[in-house]
Amino acid sequence: MNDDTPLAACFAALSADLLNAPGDLTCQRVVDRAVEVVPGADRAGITLRGKRGRPTTVAATDEIVELLDKEQYALREGPCLDAAGEEPYRVASDLHADQRWPRWAPYAVDLDVRSVLSLRLHTGSRTLGALNLFAAGPGAFDRQAFDVAAVFTIHATEALRTSALISDLRAALESRHVIGTAQGLLAARYDLSYEASFAVLRRFSNETNTPLREVAERVMETRDLPSAPTSRDFAGARGAGDEEDGGPAASR
């Protein structure tokens, strides 16, 4: 961060930089910029909560960060896990004397890490995970560093949230395209209306407990239904357009 530039202007530029990062590079851009922006930070990583709250390191500035995180996950203790849970932040001035993580702290010290600052990535409605900052020396994160990191985390959270929304939208559009293509294939092959072909896809999906997109992908691969069709499969299908509100947007 340039000392001659007003702090607000720096963060405005930073926010634009993070938001403009390609979706698959947003997390890496966040950790790289964190080391540049937060005073005292040598390394950074992002822990995100996956299914059932399982933590995963999605970006790191180097291999040491990945090792630090991996050990926390294995031991089920550490500042990154605390902040990715319900704690707003965790700060350790000297892991050599810190007793909160008795098994993990000595491991971190052995990797030449003495200071840690972990801040929760929270959207207001849910916790995404944590931004984790590490430093070799003790006392690396003073009040100024904490304040800068806290503001940085707000911008990082918004960038990650926006990236996730864009990814979800892209996935939804891709599903719509796949299902629509499968509908067209069935409509042409079995002389069905577009709505009736969707009813057939949905029946296969419900009866086999298979996501609608997967059924549609099978139809695209084989140019036919996943299994040999029977008269039952088309029962009422040709009149489905009048009764069903189906269409590719109705995928489950």
ChimeraX attribute file (.defattr): number of C-alpha atoms within 10 A of each C-alpha:
attribute: neighborCount
match mode: 1-to-1
recipient: residues
	/A:1	15
	/A:2	9
	/A:3	7
	/A:4	7
	/A:5	9
	/A:6	10
	/A:7	13
	/A:8	9
	/A:9	10
	/A:10	15
	/A:11	17
	/A:12	11
	/A:13	11
	/A:14	20
	/A:15	17
	/A:16	12
	/A:17	15
	/A:18	24
	/A:19	20
	/A:20	14
	/A:21	16
	/A:22	11
	/A:23	17
	/A:24	11
	/A:25	13
	/A:26	21
	/A:27	25
	/A:28	19
	/A:29	21
	/A:30	29
	/A:31	22
	/A:32	17
	/A:33	18
	/A:34	26
	/A:35	21
	/A:36	14
	/A:37	19
	/A:38	21
	/A:39	17
	/A:40	20
	/A:41	23
	/A:42	18
	/A:43	23
	/A:44	27
	/A:45	30
	/A:46	31
	/A:47	27
	/A:48	24
	/A:49	19
	/A:50	12
	/A:51	8
	/A:52	6
	/A:53	13
	/A:54	11
	/A:55	24
	/A:56	17
	/A:57	19
	/A:58	13
	/A:59	22
	/A:60	23
	/A:61	20
	/A:62	12
	/A:63	10
	/A:64	18
	/A:65	22
	/A:66	20
	/A:67	14
	/A:68	20
	/A:69	27
	/A:70	15
	/A:71	16
	/A:72	22
	/A:73	18
	/A:74	9
	/A:75	12
	/A:76	14
	/A:77	18
	/A:78	23
	/A:79	25
	/A:80	31
	/A:81	25
	/A:82	19
	/A:83	25
	/A:84	28
	/A:85	20
	/A:86	12
	/A:87	15
	/A:88	16
	/A:89	21
	/A:90	18
	/A:91	21
	/A:92	21
	/A:93	18
	/A:94	19
	/A:95	24
	/A:96	18
	/A:97	12
	/A:98	13
	/A:99	11
	/A:100	13
	/A:101	15
	/A:102	14
	/A:103	15
	/A:104	22
	/A:105	25
	/A:106	18
	/A:107	17
	/A:108	25
	/A:109	16
	/A:110	10
	/A:111	14
	/A:112	14
	/A:113	24
	/A:114	24
	/A:115	25
	/A:116	28
	/A:117	25
	/A:118	32
	/A:119	27
	/A:120	29
	/A:121	29
	/A:122	21
	/A:123	13
	/A:124	6
	/A:125	6
	/A:126	8
	/A:127	19
	/A:128	22
	/A:129	28
	/A:130	31
	/A:131	30
	/A:132	31
	/A:133	27
	/A:134	27
	/A:135	22
	/A:136	19
	/A:137	19
	/A:138	15
	/A:139	16
	/A:140	22
	/A:141	24
	/A:142	12
	/A:143	9
	/A:144	11
	/A:145	16
	/A:146	20
	/A:147	13
	/A:148	16
	/A:149	26
	/A:150	20
	/A:151	12
	/A:152	21
	/A:153	22
	/A:154	16
	/A:155	21
	/A:156	27
	/A:157	23
	/A:158	17
	/A:159	24
	/A:160	20
	/A:161	17
	/A:162	15
	/A:163	22
	/A:164	15
	/A:165	13
	/A:166	13
	/A:167	14
	/A:168	12
	/A:169	12
	/A:170	12
	/A:171	12
	/A:172	15
	/A:173	14
	/A:174	13
	/A:175	21
	/A:176	19
	/A:177	16
	/A:178	20
	/A:179	27
	/A:180	19
	/A:181	17
	/A:182	27
	/A:183	27
	/A:184	17
	/A:185	21
	/A:186	24
	/A:187	18
	/A:188	12
	/A:189	12
	/A:190	12
	/A:191	12
	/A:192	22
	/A:193	19
	/A:194	21
	/A:195	23
	/A:196	26
	/A:197	29
	/A:198	31
	/A:199	26
	/A:200	23
	/A:201	23
	/A:202	23
	/A:203	16
	/A:204	20
	/A:205	19
	/A:206	12
	/A:207	8
	/A:208	10
	/A:209	10
	/A:210	13
	/A:211	14
	/A:212	22
	/A:213	23
	/A:214	15
	/A:215	21
	/A:216	30
	/A:217	17
	/A:218	15
	/A:219	22
	/A:220	20
	/A:221	11
	/A:222	9
	/A:223	14
	/A:224	17
	/A:225	20
	/A:226	17
	/A:227	9
	/A:228	7
	/A:229	11
	/A:230	8
	/A:231	7
	/A:232	9
	/A:233	15
	/A:234	18
	/A:235	11
	/A:236	14
	/A:237	21
	/A:238	19
	/A:239	15
	/A:240	21
	/A:241	19
	/A:242	10
	/A:243	12
	/A:244	13
	/A:245	12
	/A:246	17
	/A:247	19
	/A:248	21
	/A:249	14
	/A:250	12
	/A:251	17
	/A:252	12
